Amino acid sequence: MNTFNRVISLGEHTFLFRPFQPHDADNLLGYLNNLSQESRERFGPHPYNTDSLLDLSHSDDYQLLLAIDINTTYIAAYTVVKLGWLDFEKKRYQSYKKTEKPGDCTLAPSVADYWQSKGLGSRFLSYTLDFLKAKHHIKRIFLWGGVQIDNVKAIGFYKKNNFKDIGQFEHNGRNIDMILTISS
């Protein structure tokens, strides 16, 4: 088994956490298209098409990670990681007196609607942090596009997992930028 794979049990379900592989594209598109309208509006780091997924997966600047239900093969959670900062967010982060450093990344996590608030997100985030520390020596994680201020459930999740508010901005409503600093 790949050293970056992890198998976890959650109730009666068993999940495989692992990096995306090109043959996952159709399954991942199914996951994205089956998100509720609310989740789709909150998660949009890339277009929902095969070309976008394959372009990201072939880039050295991005990592795509999956949580797959071993019994059904359905994807239950998905995370996109941009190593470093996204160009469109640099000015905003700098306004908070942040400077881009080696070991920074930008994170866009999502969990299937059915699996939200059931512990999968925290377990998948833990895997993601371990993966990023081991493979990329990540020290700070910024939320991709922040989190919408009315997304109380997500804000609670991030705070529970030690993300800190660093500022607010306006884009289709109020949003909070958050950062997680990883200790060695």
N, C-alpha and C positions, 0 to 999 in steps of 0.2 A: 504494500500500500504506500502511496506517495506520502512523504513526511509532512506534507501540508494538508493532508486529509485528516478529518476527525469524525468519528462516529459517536453520536450521543443518543440517549434514550430520553423521551419525554412522555410520561404516561405509557400508553400502549404503542407509541410510535417510535421508530428509530430513524434518525436523520444522518445523512452523510454531508458534512461541510467540506467543500473543496473549491479550488479555482475552476472557473468556467473553462470549457473546452469547446472548440468550434462545433462539434456535433450536438451541443446543448442549445443551439440557437433557436430551433423550433419550439422546444420545451420552454425556454425562457420567454419567447414571444407569447406563448400561451399564458404563462404566469402574468406577464405585464398586461395582456388584454383582459384577463379575468379579474384584475383589481377593480374594486368598486370605483364609481365615478369620483367620490371624495378622495380616495387614495390616489387615483390617477392625477387629480388636480394638485395633490401635494407632492407627488414624486414624478419628476420629469427631467432627469439629467441628460437624456438623449432621446432622439426619436425612437418610437417603438417599431423598428424594422430590422430585418436580418443584416443589411449592409452596415447599419450603425453598430450593432453588436459585434460583428466581425471586425470592423475597423478599430473599435476600442480594444478588442481582445488581441489584436496584432500590434498594438502600440506599446512601446516600452514605458510610456507615461501613465498607463492605466492598468488596474487590476480589477477583474470581475470575480466575485465570490458568490457561491450558491449554497443553499441549504436544501437538500433533496430528501424527500420522504422515501426511504428505501423500499417500502412496500408498494407504493403507488407510482414511484418515479416522478411525482409532481414536485415542482419547486415550491418551497414554502417561504423562502426569504432570499433576497438578492441584495448585494451591495456593490456599488461602483466606487472605486478609489482612484483619485487623480493624485499621482505623486507630485508634490509641490502645490502651488496655488493656481487656481483658474485665473486667467488674465482679467476677466470682467470683475473679479472680486478683490483684486490687489489694492486698488485705491481705497475701497471701503475698509479693508483690514488695516491699511496704513493709517487711516483716520482714527483708529483705535490705538495707535502707537505700537502696532505690531510690525515686525520686520520679517520677511521671508527668510527661513533658515534651512540648511540641509536637515532632513529628518521631518519636514512638514509634509502633510498630505491633506487632501480634501475628500470628505466621505459623503456618499449619498446612499443611505441604507433604506431598505423597505422590507416589510413583512406582509405576507398574504393576509387579507382581512380576517379570515377564519383563525389564524394563529396569533393575532394581536392580543396582548394582555394574558398570554398563557405561558410565558417564560422562554419561548423560543428566541425572541429578539435579544434578550440578555445573554443567552448562551451563544448565539451567533455573533454578537458583538465581541464577546470574550474571545472566540475563535479568531475573529477579524483582527483584534488587537495583537494576539499571539502571532498570527501570520505576518502582520505588518512589522512588528518588532524583529522577528526572526529573518524575514526575507529582505526588508527594506530599511531596517534600523530607524523606524519612524519614532519621533519624539513628541510631535504635536499633531492633533487631528482637528481640522476645522470642518464644520458642517457645510456641505455644498448648498449654497443658497439660503443658509440659515434655516430656521423653523418658523412657520407662521404662528403669530402670537395667539391666535384662537385655537391652535392645535394643542390643547391642554394635555391630552394623553401623551403626545410625543415629548412635550417639554418635561413632563414628569419623568418619562423614561430616561431622557438625556441627563437630567439632574440626578436621578437615582444612580446613574452610571458615571457620575463625576464630571460631566461636562459643565463648564462655567459660562455664564453670559459675558460677552465682551462688548456688546453694543446692539443697537436697534437701527433698522432702516425701513424705508418704504418701498415696496414693490408689490403691486396688486394687494395692498394691505400692509399692516405692520408685521415685521419679521424680526427675529432675534438671531444674532450671530452667536455661536457657541464654540468653545474650544475644549479639547481634552488634552491635558499634558500627561504624558506617559512617563512614569518613573522607570529607571533602568532595572 
